[in-house]
Amino acid sequence: MEHLGIPDRHRLKIWMKKYKLLGEFGLMDQRGRREEYIDQDRYVQKLRRENSMLKKCLKIWMQEVSIQRSSR
């Protein structure tokens, strides 16, 4: 706070909370930004998480299919 000259401790706590939740995107100035853009960014992050999880599930499923085929 002192180094950056921020007199309001509460404001700093709000910024820290936003950064922990949303990363650098949470610190961007959202004034004048349309809600649909914010929603799209969140949607893209959600899709990336789902994609990662589906890739892991597919890998496990492929291993199970391989084991079943080899046991015949």
N, C-alpha and C positions, 0 to 999 in steps of 0.2 A: 504494500500500500504506500509506504513512504517513498520507495524508489520510483514508483509511477505517479506519485502525487494524487492518489485517489483518497479523498477525505471520507468517503462513505463506506464503512465496513460492510453494511448490509448489501450494497450494490456488488461488492466483490464476491460475497457469498452467492449471490444470484448468478453471477457469471461463472463461478466455479461449478455450480450445480448444472447449468446449461452445458458446460463443456463436458462434464462427466456423462451426461445423458446423450448428447448429440455430437460430441467432438467439436472440431473447428466450425462445422456448419451451425452449431448452436450459438456461436459467438458472432455470426454474421448479422449485419443490420437488416432486420426483416421489415422495416418500415417501407411502405409503398410496394412491397413484394406481394404478388397475388397469391392467395391461399392455395390455388391449384399447383403452383410450382413447389411449394413447401410439401404438399401432399405427394407430389410425384417423387420428390427426393426420398421421402419416407417409404414410399411404395417400392422404389428401386432397391433400397436397403433391405426391405422385407423379402423381395424376390431373390436377392443374392444369398440371404440366409437360407431360404427354402431350397434354392439350387444346391447349395453346399450339402444340406442334409439329404436331399434326394440322391446326390452322387454317392454319399456314404451308404445309403440304403441299397442302391443299385450294386455297389461293390459287394456288400454282404450277401445279397440275393444271388449274384453271379457265383460266389464261392459256394453257396448251398447247392445250386444247380450242378455245379461241377462235381461236388462230392456225391450227389445222388447219381449222376451218370457213371461215375467211376465205380460205384458200388454194385452196379448191375452186372 
